[in-house]
């Protein structure tokens, strides 16, 4: 990947004249079955561009409560863009049901302008939408006359885990964002894809957000290498995440259900003295394992990726066991 970055052919992407960016966008659009795609610096910007193009100030976005847009992007969407959230409750690890969406929003005379779903769902240990479920959301949005955006930052993982082609997932939504720097391991970059008309408007919105870049082919080259070479290996990340979850399920005081781990995100929660989670993470860090306090009191998140092999998972399991004993006592 570093060699590809160093050798990248570049141009001026402000004028859509960077050849490496153009190839990346074309290949991404083709994989997603969309007419066009636009390279952007981050997944947040990709989501916010999709919102900017498909809604106007004062409009509402219907989505699950722990969506990335709500927990991470709310200041941009609410304060900067003036959009509002319409929270749709979900009891299925963040996944919405088309019938529920149609029922709830169908009773609302002032309907949201946009429906949004996240696949995989970050705050629920990377839960995966089935194709049938996403099609249900597509049909509900169409019946309600509203647009549908898919936050597919980890759509690569969902596709591998569910055995669903990327284009089939993406076909459910009017717009889709994918991230090259998540499971694929590129240093920077995401894309937002949709119709040619949507991407033309998205290009103008990207400039409004400060995302217009010049010789950005050096970044696109890393993303292109990741897109071409790092998708099939995601199954290894999923297998390793499941192994890590199994090891955590044997460590008190953590609560985790290994069967819930479908992709590469592992979230565990301390059921006793949750306020000590910071001390636990510090103890793990001293043993060379990094994880993030995430998901509420006593919870932390660990993610498997291409820099973690099988031996690394076993070292992490030992480090977490020792860190838990140090934090909560040997009796833990």
N, C-alpha and C positions, 0 to 999 in steps of 0.2 A: 504493500500500500504506500509506503514512504517513497519507494522508487517511482510509482505511478504519479505521486504528487510532484516529485522533483522533475519529472519529465513531461508534465502536463502541457499540452498546447493551449494557449490562452488568447483571449480577445477582450473586448469591452462588453460586459454583460448588461450594462445600462442600456446599450443599443441592441441587446439580444445577439451580440456578435462574439460570444465566447464559444468556440466549437466544442469544448469538453462539456460545458454546461448544457449545450443543445443536445448532445448525445445522451447525457444523463436524463434530461427531461423527456426525451423521446422514448428511451428504454423504460423509464418509470411509467409513462403514460401507457405504453404498450402492455406492460405487465398488469397494470390495473384496468386495462380495457377502456381507458378514457381517451378523449380526443387530444388532450394536452395536459401538461404538468408544468409547474413553476418551482424552481429551486429557491429555497428560502433559508436564512441562517438557522432557524430554530423551529421546533414543533409548535411552541407557543405562538410564534408569528404566523405559522401556517394556519392554525386554528382561528386566530384573530382576523386574518385576511378573509377566511371563509365566512366568518360572522359579518365582517364589514361589507362584503359584496352582496350577501343574501338577506341582510336585514337593514333597518334604518334606526336612527336614534329613537329611543322609547319602546322599541319592539322587545318582545320577550323570547327567550330561548328555553325550550322544554328539555329537561335532562334529569339524570339521576343525581341524588344529593352529594355523593362523593366523587363526582366527575372532576377531571383535571381542570376543566374550565371554571368550576366553582371554587375548588380549593387552592389552585395555583394562579389562575388567570383572571380572577374576579375583578381585581383593581383595573386592569386594562380594559376589560369588557364593560364594567359598570361605570368606573370613574372617567376613563378616557373616551370610551365610545358611547356611553349613555344607554347601553342595553340592560335588560333586566332578566332575571332567571325565574323560570317557572319549574319548581322542583316536583318531580314525579317519583313517588316512593317505590322502592323495589325491595322485595324480600329474597331475591335470587342473586345474591352476591353482586349487586350493581346492575344486573341485566334487566332491561325493561321488556315488557310483553306488549306486542302490537295491540291485542284486544284491550288491555288495560289503558294504553295510551289513547286509543280511539274512544273508549268509554269516558275517560276523565276529560280529555280535551274537547270531545264532542258536545259536552254539556256547557262549554264555555263560549259565550257569544264573542268575547274578545280573545280570539285564539292567538297563541304564540305564532311568530313568523317562521320559527326554525325548530326542528327536532334534532337533538344531538345524542349520539351514542359513542361509547368507547370500547374498542376491541383490540387488544385485551384490556381488561379493566384493572388499572394500576392498584387502586386502593383495596381491591379484593383479591390480592395474590395472583394477579394476571388471569382472572377468569375469562373464558372464551365464549363468545356468542356462537351458537350454531347458525348455519346458513338459513335454516327455516325461521329462526327467531329474528334475524336481521331482515329477512323478506317480510316478516310480519310488521316490522316497524316501517319499512318502505311502503307497504300497502296502507298502513294507518296514516302516514304522512300524506300520501297521495289522496286518500279519501277526504282528509281534512283540508286539502289545498295548501299545504305548507311544505317548505323545503326540508331536506334531511342531510345533515352533515355527519360524517363518520370520522372520529378521532382515531386514526389507525396508526398511532405512533409505533405500536408493536404489532401491526397487522401481519408482518412477516411471521411472527411467532404464532399468531392465531391460525394462519394458513397451514403451517407445518403441523401444529397440534391437532387440528380438526380435519386435516386432509382436504381442505377446501381451496380451490384455486384463488389466487389473489383477485383476479378479475371478477369472479363470482361474488365475492364479498363486496368489492368496490361497486359493482353494478347496482347494489341496493341503495346507494346514496347519490345525491346530486353532486356532492363534493367529498373528497377524502384527503386526509393528511397522513403522510407516512414519514417516519423518521429514520435516517441512515445511521444516526449516532447512538441508537439504542442497541438492540440485539445484533445488528450488523457490524457494529464496531468502528464505524467511520469517526474521525475526530470531530466533525462539524456537519450539520446540515439536515434539512428535511425538504419535503416537497408537498405541495397542495395540487390536487388534480381534479379535473372535471371537464366540462364542455369547452370548446375553443373560446366561446364568448365569455364563459366564466373566467378562464385563465387570462384573457385580455384585460378584464376588469381587475383581476387579482394582481396583475403586474403593476397597475397604477396604484392599487392599495399598498403593495409592498413598498413602493417609493414613499408613500405617505407615512408608513411606519419606520422609515429610515433603513429599509432593507435592500435598497439598490446597491449593487456592488460592481466593481470594475473587473480586474483580472482574477475572477473568483474560480476560474478553472482549476487552480491548484487545490481548492477545497472540493470541487465537484469530482476531481480525479479520485480522491480518497473514497468518496461516496459511491462512485461508479465501480471501483474495485470491490467494495463491500457488497454492492448489489449483485455483482456477477459471481462472487466467490464465497460469500458468507451466509447464504440463505439455507442451503441444505444441511449445514452443520448445526443449525438451531436445535435439532432433535437431541444433540448431545447436551446442550444447556438445559433442556427440559428434564432429561434423565438425571442430570446432576442436581437440579433443584429438588426433584423428588427425593433423592438420596439424602440431601441436606435436611429436608423436612422430616424424614424418617428419624434421623439422628436427633433433631431437636425435640421430637415427640417423646423421646426417652429421657429428656433432661427436665427435672423439676426446677423452677415452677412454671415452665413454659407450656402453653396450650396451643396446639396446632394440629390440624387434620391433614395428613399427607395426601389423602385422596383429593383434597381441594387444589393441590398444586398441579396445574395443567401445563404451565409454561415455565418461565424462568424467574418468577418473582416469588419469594418466600417471606411471608409475614407471620411472625410468632408473637404471642402476648404473654407477659408474666402475670399469673393469677394471684400472686402474693407479693406485697410490697412493690407495686408497680413503679413507685417513685424512684426505685433503685436502678431503673433501666439504664440511666446515664452512666452509673458506675459500672454496670455490666459491660456496656459498649466500650468504655475506657479500658477495662480489663482485657477485652477481646483485642482491642487495638494494640495494646502492649505485646500481645502474642502474634501480631502481624495480620490480624483479620479486621477488615473494615466493614461496618454495617451502619445503618441509619435509623435513628429514632423516628418512627413513622407509623401512623395509623391509630393514634390515640394513646391514652395512658398505658404505660407498660409494654408497648408494642415496638417492634423493630423490623426493619426490612433488609433482606439480603438478596442480591441478584446474581445469578450465574451468567457468565459471558465468556467470550472466546479466550480471555486471558486466564481462565480458571480451568484446570484439568482435573482428572479424577483424584489425583494425589492431593491437589489443593482442597478439594471437598473434604477429604478425610482429615487434613490438617485443620480445616475450619471446624469440623465436628469436635475434634479434641480441644481446640481453643475455646469454643463455646461452652463445652462441658467444664473446663477448668475455670473459665470466667464466671460461670454460674455458681460454682462452688465457692469461689472467692467472694462473690457478691452476696449470696444468700446463705452461705455456710455449707459445710459438708453434708449436713442433713438434707440439703436441697437435692 
